[in-house]
C-alpha cells in the first residue's frame, strides 16, 4: 500500500487504476478532508466475503472445523487458525 496526494492521484489516475487492477495494489489517496483507499473490484469483493465469513459464527466454526479435520488427517494447507487469527482477541 502506498499513499499519494489527491492532486497527484488526479494527474496519474489511469496508471493508478492499472496498478490497482493488475498488481492488487492498495492505494491511499489523501486530501485535506481525509483519505480513501482504491482497490480493484475483485479485491474489494474478497474483502467483503472475508468480513462476511468472519462475522458469521456458523461459517467461521465450519471453516475452523474443516481446517481441524484436515490437520488431523495430515493434510494441513497454509497457516493454522492460531496463526491466522493471532491478532483477534476473544
Biotite code that builds the C-alpha atoms (Angstrom):
import biotite.structure as struc

atoms = struc.array([
    struc.Atom([0.000, 0.000, 0.000], chain_id="A", res_id=1, res_name="UNK", atom_name="CA", element="C"),
    struc.Atom([1.191, 3.480, -0.721], chain_id="A", res_id=2, res_name="UNK", atom_name="CA", element="C"),
    struc.Atom([-0.252, 6.949, -0.239], chain_id="A", res_id=3, res_name="UNK", atom_name="CA", element="C"),
    struc.Atom([-0.397, 9.843, -2.656], chain_id="A", res_id=4, res_name="UNK", atom_name="CA", element="C"),
    struc.Atom([-1.985, 13.273, -2.647], chain_id="A", res_id=5, res_name="UNK", atom_name="CA", element="C"),
    struc.Atom([-5.297, 13.962, -4.320], chain_id="A", res_id=6, res_name="UNK", atom_name="CA", element="C"),
    struc.Atom([-3.502, 16.272, -6.757], chain_id="A", res_id=7, res_name="UNK", atom_name="CA", element="C"),
    struc.Atom([-1.067, 13.506, -7.774], chain_id="A", res_id=8, res_name="UNK", atom_name="CA", element="C"),
    struc.Atom([-3.890, 10.941, -7.977], chain_id="A", res_id=9, res_name="UNK", atom_name="CA", element="C"),
    struc.Atom([-5.839, 13.210, -10.319], chain_id="A", res_id=10, res_name="UNK", atom_name="CA", element="C"),
    struc.Atom([-2.811, 13.643, -12.560], chain_id="A", res_id=11, res_name="UNK", atom_name="CA", element="C"),
    struc.Atom([-1.962, 9.919, -12.665], chain_id="A", res_id=12, res_name="UNK", atom_name="CA", element="C"),
    struc.Atom([-5.399, 8.306, -12.315], chain_id="A", res_id=13, res_name="UNK", atom_name="CA", element="C"),
    struc.Atom([-5.147, 5.932, -15.309], chain_id="A", res_id=14, res_name="UNK", atom_name="CA", element="C"),
    struc.Atom([-1.851, 4.450, -14.079], chain_id="A", res_id=15, res_name="UNK", atom_name="CA", element="C"),
    struc.Atom([-3.174, 4.234, -10.503], chain_id="A", res_id=16, res_name="UNK", atom_name="CA", element="C"),
    struc.Atom([-6.169, 2.314, -11.734], chain_id="A", res_id=17, res_name="UNK", atom_name="CA", element="C"),
    struc.Atom([-3.934, -0.051, -13.702], chain_id="A", res_id=18, res_name="UNK", atom_name="CA", element="C"),
    struc.Atom([-1.809, -0.616, -10.603], chain_id="A", res_id=19, res_name="UNK", atom_name="CA", element="C"),
    struc.Atom([-4.881, -1.405, -8.510], chain_id="A", res_id=20, res_name="UNK", atom_name="CA", element="C"),
    struc.Atom([-6.249, -3.747, -11.184], chain_id="A", res_id=21, res_name="UNK", atom_name="CA", element="C"),
    struc.Atom([-3.121, -5.617, -12.199], chain_id="A", res_id=22, res_name="UNK", atom_name="CA", element="C"),
    struc.Atom([-0.890, -5.505, -9.124], chain_id="A", res_id=23, res_name="UNK", atom_name="CA", element="C"),
    struc.Atom([-3.590, -5.803, -6.466], chain_id="A", res_id=24, res_name="UNK", atom_name="CA", element="C"),
    struc.Atom([-2.087, -2.608, -5.101], chain_id="A", res_id=25, res_name="UNK", atom_name="CA", element="C"),
    struc.Atom([-3.922, -0.728, -2.355], chain_id="A", res_id=26, res_name="UNK", atom_name="CA", element="C"),
    struc.Atom([-3.600, 2.991, -2.994], chain_id="A", res_id=27, res_name="UNK", atom_name="CA", element="C"),
    struc.Atom([-4.433, 5.569, -0.336], chain_id="A", res_id=28, res_name="UNK", atom_name="CA", element="C"),
    struc.Atom([-5.440, 8.929, -1.799], chain_id="A", res_id=29, res_name="UNK", atom_name="CA", element="C"),
    struc.Atom([-5.030, 11.694, 0.777], chain_id="A", res_id=30, res_name="UNK", atom_name="CA", element="C"),
    struc.Atom([-6.620, 15.146, 0.847], chain_id="A", res_id=31, res_name="UNK", atom_name="CA", element="C"),
    struc.Atom([-7.119, 17.828, 3.479], chain_id="A", res_id=32, res_name="UNK", atom_name="CA", element="C"),
    struc.Atom([-10.579, 16.374, 4.117], chain_id="A", res_id=33, res_name="UNK", atom_name="CA", element="C"),
    struc.Atom([-9.410, 12.797, 4.726], chain_id="A", res_id=34, res_name="UNK", atom_name="CA", element="C"),
    struc.Atom([-8.339, 9.745, 2.782], chain_id="A", res_id=35, res_name="UNK", atom_name="CA", element="C"),
    struc.Atom([-9.825, 6.984, 0.648], chain_id="A", res_id=36, res_name="UNK", atom_name="CA", element="C"),
    struc.Atom([-8.357, 3.673, -0.454], chain_id="A", res_id=37, res_name="UNK", atom_name="CA", element="C"),
    struc.Atom([-8.517, 2.477, -4.057], chain_id="A", res_id=38, res_name="UNK", atom_name="CA", element="C"),
    struc.Atom([-8.556, -1.279, -4.658], chain_id="A", res_id=39, res_name="UNK", atom_name="CA", element="C"),
    struc.Atom([-9.716, -3.454, -7.533], chain_id="A", res_id=40, res_name="UNK", atom_name="CA", element="C"),
    struc.Atom([-13.338, -4.631, -7.538], chain_id="A", res_id=41, res_name="UNK", atom_name="CA", element="C"),
    struc.Atom([-12.134, -8.241, -7.256], chain_id="A", res_id=42, res_name="UNK", atom_name="CA", element="C"),
    struc.Atom([-10.050, -7.492, -4.169], chain_id="A", res_id=43, res_name="UNK", atom_name="CA", element="C"),
    struc.Atom([-12.937, -5.495, -2.650], chain_id="A", res_id=44, res_name="UNK", atom_name="CA", element="C"),
    struc.Atom([-15.256, -8.471, -3.194], chain_id="A", res_id=45, res_name="UNK", atom_name="CA", element="C"),
    struc.Atom([-12.730, -10.778, -1.492], chain_id="A", res_id=46, res_name="UNK", atom_name="CA", element="C"),
    struc.Atom([-12.500, -8.429, 1.490], chain_id="A", res_id=47, res_name="UNK", atom_name="CA", element="C"),
    struc.Atom([-16.286, -8.257, 1.784], chain_id="A", res_id=48, res_name="UNK", atom_name="CA", element="C"),
    struc.Atom([-16.560, -12.061, 1.655], chain_id="A", res_id=49, res_name="UNK", atom_name="CA", element="C"),
    struc.Atom([-13.885, -12.393, 4.349], chain_id="A", res_id=50, res_name="UNK", atom_name="CA", element="C"),
    struc.Atom([-15.722, -9.926, 6.583], chain_id="A", res_id=51, res_name="UNK", atom_name="CA", element="C"),
    struc.Atom([-18.991, -11.788, 5.972], chain_id="A", res_id=52, res_name="UNK", atom_name="CA", element="C"),
    struc.Atom([-17.454, -15.155, 6.926], chain_id="A", res_id=53, res_name="UNK", atom_name="CA", element="C"),
    struc.Atom([-15.703, -13.761, 9.994], chain_id="A", res_id=54, res_name="UNK", atom_name="CA", element="C"),
    struc.Atom([-18.973, -12.131, 11.090], chain_id="A", res_id=55, res_name="UNK", atom_name="CA", element="C"),
    struc.Atom([-20.972, -15.358, 10.640], chain_id="A", res_id=56, res_name="UNK", atom_name="CA", element="C"),
    struc.Atom([-20.287, -17.575, 13.658], chain_id="A", res_id=57, res_name="UNK", atom_name="CA", element="C"),
    struc.Atom([-21.603, -20.708, 11.928], chain_id="A", res_id=58, res_name="UNK", atom_name="CA", element="C"),
    struc.Atom([-19.499, -20.152, 8.789], chain_id="A", res_id=59, res_name="UNK", atom_name="CA", element="C"),
    struc.Atom([-16.395, -19.423, 10.852], chain_id="A", res_id=60, res_name="UNK", atom_name="CA", element="C"),
    struc.Atom([-16.981, -22.515, 13.009], chain_id="A", res_id=61, res_name="UNK", atom_name="CA", element="C"),
    struc.Atom([-17.347, -24.658, 9.863], chain_id="A", res_id=62, res_name="UNK", atom_name="CA", element="C"),
    struc.Atom([-14.169, -23.170, 8.400], chain_id="A", res_id=63, res_name="UNK", atom_name="CA", element="C"),
    struc.Atom([-12.204, -23.893, 11.580], chain_id="A", res_id=64, res_name="UNK", atom_name="CA", element="C"),
    struc.Atom([-13.667, -27.403, 11.852], chain_id="A", res_id=65, res_name="UNK", atom_name="CA", element="C"),
    struc.Atom([-12.646, -28.160, 8.268], chain_id="A", res_id=66, res_name="UNK", atom_name="CA", element="C"),
    struc.Atom([-9.145, -26.953, 8.997], chain_id="A", res_id=67, res_name="UNK", atom_name="CA", element="C"),
    struc.Atom([-9.016, -29.095, 12.164], chain_id="A", res_id=68, res_name="UNK", atom_name="CA", element="C"),
    struc.Atom([-10.119, -32.193, 10.244], chain_id="A", res_id=69, res_name="UNK", atom_name="CA", element="C"),
    struc.Atom([-7.542, -31.636, 7.504], chain_id="A", res_id=70, res_name="UNK", atom_name="CA", element="C"),
    struc.Atom([-4.880, -31.242, 10.178], chain_id="A", res_id=71, res_name="UNK", atom_name="CA", element="C"),
    struc.Atom([-5.949, -34.474, 11.898], chain_id="A", res_id=72, res_name="UNK", atom_name="CA", element="C"),
    struc.Atom([-5.603, -36.314, 8.597], chain_id="A", res_id=73, res_name="UNK", atom_name="CA", element="C"),
    struc.Atom([-2.192, -34.837, 7.872], chain_id="A", res_id=74, res_name="UNK", atom_name="CA", element="C"),
    struc.Atom([-3.221, -32.580, 5.026], chain_id="A", res_id=75, res_name="UNK", atom_name="CA", element="C"),
    struc.Atom([-2.800, -29.145, 6.574], chain_id="A", res_id=76, res_name="UNK", atom_name="CA", element="C"),
    struc.Atom([-2.750, -26.386, 3.991], chain_id="A", res_id=77, res_name="UNK", atom_name="CA", element="C"),
    struc.Atom([-1.383, -22.963, 4.850], chain_id="A", res_id=78, res_name="UNK", atom_name="CA", element="C"),
    struc.Atom([-1.306, -21.457, 8.319], chain_id="A", res_id=79, res_name="UNK", atom_name="CA", element="C"),
    struc.Atom([-3.037, -22.788, 11.412], chain_id="A", res_id=80, res_name="UNK", atom_name="CA", element="C"),
    struc.Atom([-6.119, -20.981, 12.738], chain_id="A", res_id=81, res_name="UNK", atom_name="CA", element="C"),
    struc.Atom([-3.994, -19.770, 15.635], chain_id="A", res_id=82, res_name="UNK", atom_name="CA", element="C"),
    struc.Atom([-1.543, -18.159, 13.195], chain_id="A", res_id=83, res_name="UNK", atom_name="CA", element="C"),
    struc.Atom([-4.291, -16.671, 11.034], chain_id="A", res_id=84, res_name="UNK", atom_name="CA", element="C"),
    struc.Atom([-6.261, -15.249, 13.967], chain_id="A", res_id=85, res_name="UNK", atom_name="CA", element="C"),
    struc.Atom([-3.330, -14.347, 16.251], chain_id="A", res_id=86, res_name="UNK", atom_name="CA", element="C"),
    struc.Atom([-4.394, -10.698, 16.338], chain_id="A", res_id=87, res_name="UNK", atom_name="CA", element="C"),
    struc.Atom([-8.040, -11.459, 17.177], chain_id="A", res_id=88, res_name="UNK", atom_name="CA", element="C"),
    struc.Atom([-8.844, -11.308, 20.875], chain_id="A", res_id=89, res_name="UNK", atom_name="CA", element="C"),
    struc.Atom([-11.643, -13.409, 22.316], chain_id="A", res_id=90, res_name="UNK", atom_name="CA", element="C"),
])
